[in-house]
Amino acid sequence: MSTSSEKAKKLIKMFENIQPWDKMLGKIAAQETDGTESTTAIPGLLSWTKESWDKRLKFLETVSDKKLPILSGKEPTPSDPEFYKGNIENFIGMTQVPTGLVGPLHINGTAAK
């Protein structure tokens, strides 16, 4: 994909200001809400323990008012291929994908705020 040299210069300048992800995560964990927005903290932020995993899952079930037995691994995925008819072509099986929670998402960019 081609772009003008001016646009490329702007993009390079913009990306120069981006911090490494671990530094950004540390800042996010240290931030406190100033009370102007309604935010709900995700439990166990930046923790990879089983206890934090359970707390986040319970939090999501509470906030969504739904049980998540398949996502949590407490219930197996349906194994009958007919179950997936109309949702996937040439079904061959399942793949487990790590899933996480994010938010609240605050956007403060060049084109959005």
C-alpha positions as CSV (number, residue, x, y, z in Angstrom):
1,M,0.0,0.0,0.0
2,S,1.5,3.3,-1.0
3,T,1.3,6.6,1.0
4,S,2.6,10.1,0.6
5,S,5.9,11.0,2.1
6,E,4.1,13.6,4.3
7,K,1.7,11.1,5.7
8,A,4.6,8.7,6.2
9,K,6.5,11.4,8.2
10,K,3.4,12.0,10.3
11,L,3.0,8.3,11.1
12,I,6.7,7.9,12.0
13,K,6.4,10.9,14.3
14,M,3.3,9.5,15.9
15,F,4.8,6.0,16.4
16,E,8.0,7.5,18.0
17,N,5.9,8.6,21.0
18,I,4.5,5.1,21.7
19,Q,5.9,3.5,24.8
20,P,6.7,-0.2,25.3
21,W,3.7,-2.3,26.3
22,D,5.1,-3.2,29.7
23,K,5.6,0.5,30.6
24,M,2.1,1.3,29.5
25,L,0.6,-1.6,31.5
26,G,2.5,-0.3,34.6
27,K,1.0,3.1,34.1
28,I,-2.5,1.7,33.7
29,A,-2.2,-0.4,36.9
30,A,-1.1,2.7,38.8
31,Q,-3.8,5.0,37.6
32,E,-6.7,5.9,39.8
33,T,-10.1,7.1,38.7
34,D,-10.7,10.8,39.3
35,G,-14.4,10.1,39.8
36,T,-15.6,11.9,36.7
37,E,-16.4,8.7,34.8
38,S,-18.2,5.6,35.8
39,T,-15.6,2.8,35.7
40,T,-15.5,-0.7,37.0
41,A,-12.1,-2.1,37.7
42,I,-11.3,-5.6,36.4
43,P,-10.1,-7.7,39.3
44,G,-6.6,-9.1,39.3
45,L,-5.2,-6.6,36.8
46,L,-1.8,-7.7,35.6
47,S,-1.9,-10.9,37.5
48,W,-1.7,-14.4,35.9
49,T,-2.6,-16.5,38.9
50,K,-5.4,-19.0,39.0
51,E,-7.1,-16.9,41.7
52,S,-7.0,-13.8,39.5
53,W,-8.4,-15.8,36.6
54,D,-11.3,-17.0,38.7
55,K,-12.0,-13.5,40.0
56,R,-12.1,-12.1,36.4
57,L,-14.4,-14.9,35.2
58,K,-16.7,-14.3,38.2
59,F,-16.6,-10.5,37.5
60,L,-17.6,-11.1,33.8
61,E,-20.4,-13.5,34.8
62,T,-21.7,-10.9,37.3
63,V,-21.4,-7.9,34.9
64,S,-23.0,-9.8,32.0
65,D,-25.5,-11.7,34.1
66,K,-24.6,-14.8,32.2
67,K,-22.9,-18.1,33.0
68,L,-19.9,-18.9,30.8
69,P,-19.3,-22.6,31.2
70,I,-17.7,-23.1,27.8
71,L,-15.4,-20.1,28.1
72,S,-14.4,-21.1,31.6
73,G,-13.6,-24.7,30.5
74,K,-16.2,-26.1,32.9
75,E,-18.2,-27.5,30.1
76,P,-16.9,-29.0,26.8
77,T,-17.8,-27.5,23.5
78,P,-20.5,-29.2,21.5
79,S,-19.0,-32.1,19.5
80,D,-21.9,-32.6,17.0
81,P,-20.9,-31.0,13.7
82,E,-24.6,-30.3,13.0
83,F,-24.5,-27.8,15.9
84,Y,-22.2,-25.5,13.8
85,K,-24.3,-25.7,10.6
86,G,-24.7,-22.2,9.2
87,N,-21.9,-20.8,11.4
88,I,-18.8,-22.3,9.8
89,E,-17.8,-23.8,6.6
90,N,-16.0,-27.2,6.3
91,F,-16.0,-27.7,10.1
92,I,-13.1,-29.9,11.3
93,G,-12.8,-29.2,15.0
94,M,-12.2,-26.7,17.7
95,T,-9.2,-24.6,18.8
96,Q,-8.9,-23.0,22.2
97,V,-7.9,-19.4,22.0
98,P,-6.8,-17.4,25.1
99,T,-9.4,-14.7,25.9
100,G,-9.0,-11.7,28.1
101,L,-10.8,-8.7,29.4
102,V,-9.9,-5.1,28.6
103,G,-11.4,-1.8,29.6
104,P,-12.5,0.7,30.2
105,L,-11.2,1.8,26.9
106,H,-10.3,5.5,26.7
107,I,-9.5,6.8,23.3
108,N,-7.3,9.9,23.0
109,G,-5.9,9.9,19.5
110,T,-5.3,12.2,16.5
111,A,-8.8,11.5,15.1
112,A,-10.8,10.6,18.2
113,K,-11.2,11.5,21.8
